[in-house]
């Protein structure tokens, strides 16, 4: 963004801050010239009483910490909402997603492959691996929508079977929708029932292919293969590829931290339950006992009820009308599960099936195997088309990289050594750089760069914003929106601009030359040797 656009952001802050102490300061900004030049956005004119604001305002060269923090907070919404202006009247989001000529099939496949390479790089790395190895999950940026009314999600596992049409009849009579976690092998036996389930507005979930524990849980690639096999079956029969999964027997001590992370990274949501009807605790559990199990369970705002429609569950079918009436009398509404519903998940524990653990090499290898699946290929193609302005929605597993899906340049990783002279102190930095073919632009890890120059970086996983302090400058970078906000207490300016940012290898990559300018350095390339560069510090 051109700096003239930063001025109105500064005035928003000044107006919101309000106090005369902020108005009285040391660096002049000419509001009259900006207004005469037509630089005030119309929506700002309407939103604020500009006639009450002095035409000249000054800001201290040495702002207190509270003022600096407030300015960054004022700037952040514009970054996070994609309102950064590249030119007057053109948002960064709009320019990044403008429709481009339709790609050939070969071009689309190449772009999808590059997108999957970025997805793999973004979801692997030593820090992530070590966190998973300790049994913990990396923070997730997924959001869920809570229903306004108390809601119950009736779920049926192990079908379809000859009993499923009876379940569908009851649901139709009661005006209720439900979720069916079906087995691929059973779907092949009863394809018409699968199609009927979908046609009547119920949701299909993936319950693996054959439900055999010893095959599923010995290694995650076996579980993954069954999920993919069932997904292909559902796609062939009913044209659906479920993104909701239920592990046979539930996830407790079956899916470990790695398994959950693999599935989440691929765009799946794993659902357990918080009410067990008990209809599978033994063979032939009577209907009265099934109903009693449900009615004695604690009530919550959202309830996920486990039942079964596989062979041998005639008593579940008999109990179902009473279970539905019970929840209706309690004021519950009924809905199907989808990825917008916050999942019920059991406590994360190590797998009781696989005691060997996962090596880092196997961790990365699993992502490469996942990238070869139809599931991920389809998501990547969908995301590329969305970024080209030709798709309906972005793929859930890949949205963090949406800003890069339209790029045609391939990236290669190279080492970079720099010699830095700053404030009379010499430093040597060793960085990883990613070079964009055809562009000559080097992207380097932000943390390596900033900490190598004596600064600090903090990552807000909830808002997905990196905060940097370096050379008297504070900056916040939002990689998902491709923008940043910069404040310099020492030099008295604030600005925002678009930036090429990339998440890969568990790191945030930034353009080297631009980043040095953000923090008040001048980059001077020198032929020190084949793999070195000289850097001269010049305060802007």
Number of C-alpha atoms within 10 A of each C-alpha: 18 14 12 11 21 20 21 19 17 19 16 16 19 22 16 13 16 11 10 9 10 18 18 12 15 14 14 11 16 13 19 12 12 16 14 9 9 11 15 17 13 9 8 12 12 9 8 13 10 14 8 8 14 11 14 13 18 15 19 18 15 15 17 10 10 8 16 18 14 15 22 20 14 19 25 20 12 18 26 20 12 18 16 27 22 18 12 13 8 12 15 22 19 15 12 19 17 14 16 12 9 12 13 9 9 9 12 17 17 15 25 24 18 21 28 25 17 20 26 22 17 21 21 19 17 13 13 19 22 12 14 20 18 10 13 17 17 14 8 12 11 12 10 12 9 13 12 7 12 17 21 23 22 24 23 23 22 25 24 29 20 14 18 23 16 15 19 20 11 16 18 13 9 12 9 18 21 22 23 28 27 30 29 28 19 20 22 17 12 17 18 13 21 25 17 15 22 16 11 12 14 20 21 29 29 28 26 27 24 18 19 11 14 10 14 24 23 17 19 22 15 14 22 20 17 23 25 21 16 26 26 18 22 25 12 13 17 18 13 17 18 23 20 22 21 21 23 21 13 15 21 17 18 22 27 26 20 23 20 19 20 18 21 17 20 22 19 19 22 22 24 22 19 18 19 17 25 19 24 16 9 7 9 13 18 16 20 13 16 22 22 14 15 19 15 10 14 9 15 11 12 21 20 22 18 20 24 26 27 20 13 15 21 19 18 29 18 18 19 19 16 13 18 20 13 15 18 14 8 10 11 19 17 20 17 20 24 18 20 12 17 17 18 14 16 15 10 17 15 19 21 13 17 16 10 9 13 15 11 16 9 11 17 17 14 16 20 15 13 22 21 12 13 13 19 22 18 14 23 30 23 22 31 28 24 21 24 20 19 17 14 11 13 19 20 18 19 23 18 19 21 20 21 23 26 22 15 15 14 15 16 10 13 13 12 17 18 18 18 20 16 16 11 8 7 11 14 16 17 15 19 18 22 23 19 17 13 9 8 8 16 21 25 27 23 23 21 19 23 19 15 16 18 11 17 17 18 12 15 10 12 10 11 17 20 19 19 22 19 19 19 13 20 23 21 24 27 25 24 21 27 22 26 28 26 24 24 23 18 13 17 15 17 22 23 27 19 22 19 17 25 25 19 20 19 16 19 21 24 25 20 17 16 17 19 17 15 21 22 18 19 18 19 11 13 12 9 12 9 8 12 18 19 17 21 15 17 13 13 10
